[in-house]
Every structure is written in C-alpha cells, then in structure tokens.
Amino acid sequence: MLNSLSGRLLILTVLFVMLAEIMIFVPSVARFREDYLLARIERAQIASLALLADETMMIDEALEQELLDNAGVLNVALRRDAVSQLVLTADRIPPISGQYDLRDATAWELIRDAMLRLAETESQVIRVYGNPVQDAGILIDVTLHTDPLRDAMIDYGLRILLLSAVISVVTAAFLFLAARRVVVMPIRRVIDSMRSYAEAPEDNSRIIRPSAGITELRDAEESLQTLQTQLTAALKQRERLVQLGSAVAKISHDLRNILTVATLMADRLEGSEDPAVQRTAPKLLSSLSRAVNVCEGTLAFGRAEEPPPMLTRFDLAPVVEDVVDQERLAVGEDSVSFTCDCPSGLILRADPEQLYRVLGNLVRNARQAILATGRPGTIALSAGETADGWVIRVADTGPGLPKKALDHLFQPFQGGARKGGTGLGLAIAAELVRGHGGRLDLVDTGPEGTVFEIHLPGGQKV
C-alpha cells in the first residue's frame, strides 16, 4: 500500500495539508493571544468605570477585588490628561516578569511573544499596555497572571490542530480517491494490457486499445499501441522467415549429401577412355561442386516442421541396403566396413523416403566420425520387431559424441559432433521419427562407439 502511487499520494497529501495548517496555526495562536490580552484590557477599563463614577474615588475592598477578578487582572492603571492614575489594585502583587505594549506591536513581535509564552511553563506576572476603548484615555495598562493566558492558548491550539488533522484526512481521502480513479486506474489498465501482451505478443487481440481520457495517458497508450503493432508484425515476419530458412536449410542438408555422392560417382567417370565422357566429366564435377557450395550456404536458416509422413507398408531390407550402398561409394571398404542384420521380409508401416533420410543421416554421421579418427571402423545396422512396433539400431565403433553434442542433442545448429558440422542431421532424423509417432534414442556413446535406436510404433495412427 505505502509503495503504491495512490498510497504515497495519500501520505504526501496529509503531510502537506498538515504543513499548511501549521503555517496557519502559528499566526492564529499569536492573534488569539493578542485578542485575549485586549479583552482583559477592555474588561479592566469597564471595571474601572465603577470607581471613576464616584467623585470620592472610594469603593469597598471586596467590591474592588470582585471587579479585578471579573476582569482577570491584578491591577488597572489609566492615564488621562497626561496623568497616570491607579484605579484598581489587589493587595499583594508578585514581581512583574515582563512588559508588553500592544499599541504598536508588529506581527513578528506578536508571533515571537506567543511562541515564547507557550514555551514558558513557569507561572509569571506580566504588565500589558494598550489603548483605552472609546477614547476613554491616553493609555491603560493592566497586570495579570500568565497561567490562564497559557492555558487558553494551549486549549485553542489543540482545537486548531484537531481541526487541521480532520481537514487533512478528509482532503487526503478525497484526493486519494480522485487520483486513484483519474490516474492510478488508467495506469493499472495499461500495465495489465502490457502483461497480457507479453504472454502472447503474436496475438493481435492483445494489443492495447487506447481509452484514457487524460491527454498524457492517451498519448502513452497510443505510443504503446504503435510499438506493440510493429513488434507483432516483426515477430510474425521473423517466424515466417525462420520457417522458410529452416525448410531451405534442411532440404539443402540432404541435397548436399546426395550431390556429394553424385560427385564421387562423377569423379570415377574421369577415368573413362571415352572422349565424350572425358570432356563432360570436368564440367559435371564443376557444376556439382558449385551445387554443393550453394547447399552449404543455405544452412544458416532456422527451423520448420517437416511434412507429415506418407505411411505405407514396405520391406525394410531394400531401404537399408540402399543406404549402405550409398555410403560405400563415399569410402573404401578398407576405411569403414558395414554389416547389416535386417531380416528379409521385415515389413514396416512408415514413410520409406523419410525413413531413408533418417538412416542416411545416422549412417553418414557414423561414417564421418570414424573417418575423423583416421582408423578403420565398423557401422552395424540391425532391425527387429517388438510387441509395440519395430526397432532399428545403428551402431558404430567411432570415438563417441563430444560433450557439446550431448548437451544439445537433436537441436539444429547446436549439436554438431564434428568441426564444421551443423547438427542438422540428428535434428532432422529425430523430427522425422517423431512425425511417425516414434522416438530416436541415444542408447550409448563413448570411446568404444555410439549406438542409436529408432523406435517406430506398430499400429498407431499418425
């Protein structure tokens, strides 16, 4: 509450109103003291008229004391015709501690004397000078105790402070409610809109709709709307570009591998004795090389979903043999040897083209890993049927996957197992297997080699 905008407005309002009331309190108390003393002078003058009316200037002592008590003073002296005359006086008057002339007192002097009187707790007797009312003389001065004056000032001050507190609270409450409705609630709506938009920035329906009546807030809402609109459009454009780039990258990855095999086959044509072949082979090799370079240049794009598989029932053995034959063209039997344990007549329900790509990527990665060691190795393919479907295993005797590949396994552009690799091979294979409702598992990897297993469901609809 105190950390909120409305809460701080409430506190500041109370403080400022109290400060304003205090600034009013000081001169108000000074004015009250002046009125109090003038009232005592007026009463004293009225009390003295009873004595002045008697030509003998004689009055009963008890009556004189009663007049002084009613006036609230100890004595009264009146100057008339340049002659000062003590009109009324008590029997015993304590020593006088101070004298105050109200005839020409400035505002600063009145405020100073009032504050000093409030600060003085000791009982004193003071003399006060003033002008007689109705021009009844030149000067009148009275002597009085300060205790009743101080008590009256304190009582008046407390009432002023209490009234100030009530005014402060009421004013602050009204200002709090007004600020909350006019400022805080519109700001809260903007914040809620920003949070809603942050949850799904691609959703056009979450873009703020300006509705504030305050000019500044409406300008902020309109600026935010423009920013959100531009950001949403940019995100959608980026998503389209990522999907397009990823699709091109994946196609280029597989096409590059196909072109590499074609290049190897075309390279063998150079040994032909046919003159036409000898003329054509260099140009064919040059074109294939350029095509491979173009494919490699497209591998900087993002990710997109593969098309759904076209499920058919087919014999797995010929597909495995095609993959092995393709890889054998790339290396000699002395470098990498291949073994296949795929029962003839093992019928799978899958997309043969996509499964070919999956096996091709796994076998190619295994071949490249073995060649990178400079030592001969073996790649073994096996397949079998289980209670849930089919399992295809690809095992190699390579060096195993590095930590970087394990940390980002099946993530495109991050899980490359060799220098210069993109990591797309495993990412494509895993995505294609997922499209069949299956999974691609890394069973084991280490210095002795790596084993991957493809699990395909038996009767699951895709």
C-alpha positions, 0 to 999 in steps of 0.5 A: 500500500505505502509503495503504491502511487495512490498510497504515497499520494495519500501520505504526501497529501496529509503531510502537506495539508498538515504543513499548511495548517501549521503555517496557519496555526502559528499566526492564529495562536499569536492573534488569539493571544493578542485578542485575549490580552485586549479583552482583559484590557477592555474588561479592566477599563469597564471595571474601572468605570465603577470607581471613576463614577464616584467623585470620592474615588472610594469603593469597598475592598471586596467590591474592588477585588470582585471587579479585578477578578471579573476582569482577570487582572491584578491591577488597572492603571489609566492615564488621562490628561497626561496623568497616570492614575491607579484605579484598581489594585489587589493587595499583594502583587508578585514581581512583574516578569515582563512588559508588553505594549500592544499599541504598536506591536508588529506581527513578528513581535506578536508571533515571537511573544506567543511562541515564547509564552507557550514555551514558558511553563513557569507561572509569571506576572506580566504588565500589558499596555494598550489603548483605552476603548472609546477614547476613554484615555491616553493609555491603560495598562493592566497586570495579570497572571500568565497561567490562564493566558497559557492555558487558553492558548494551549486549549485553542491550539489543540482545537486548531490542530484537531481541526487541521488533522480532520481537514487533512484526512478528509482532503487526503481521502478525497484526493486519494480517491480522485487520483486513484480513479483519474490516474492510478486506474488508467495506469493499472489498465495499461500495465495489465494490457502490457502483461497480457501482451507479453504472454502472447505478443503474436496475438493481435487481440492483445494489443492495447486499445487506447481509452484514457481520457487524460491527454498524457495517458492517451498519448502513452497508450497510443505510443504503446499501441504503435510499438506493440503493432510493429513488434507483432508484425516483426515477430510474425515476419521473423517466424515466417522467415525462420520457417522458410530458412529452416525448410531451405536449410534442411532440404539443402542438408540432404541435397548436399549429401546426395550431390556429394555422392553424385560427385564421387560417382562423377569423379570415377567417370574421369577415368573413362577412355571415352572422349565424350565422357572425358570432356563432360566429366570436368564440367559435371564435377564443376557444376556439382561442386558449385551445387554443393557450395550453394547447399552449404550456404543455405544452412544458416536458416532456422527451423520448420516442421517437416511434412507429415509422413506418407505411411505405407507398408514396405520391406525394410531390407531394400531401404537399408541396403540402399543406404549402405550402398550409398555410403560405400561409394563415399569410402573404401571398404578398407576405411569403414566396413558395414554389416547389416542384420535386417531380416528379409521380409521385415515389413514396416508401416512408415514413410520409406523416403523419410525413413531413408533420410533418417538412416542416411543421416545416422549412417553418414554421421557414423561414417564421418566420425570414424573417418575423423579418427583416421582408423578403420571402423565398423557401422552395424545396422540391425532391425527387429520387431517388438510387441509395440512396433519395430526397432532399428539400431545403428551402431558404430565403433567411432570415438563417441559424441563430444560433450557439446553434442550431448548437451544439445542433442537433436537441436539444429545448429547446436549439436554438431559432433564434428568441426564444421558440422551443423547438427542438422542431421540428428535434428532432422532424423529425430523430427522425422521419427517423431512425425511417425509417432516414434522416438530416436534414442541415444542408447550409448556413446563413448570411446568404444562407439555410439549406438542409436535406436529408432523406435517406430510404433506398430499400429498407431495412427499418425 
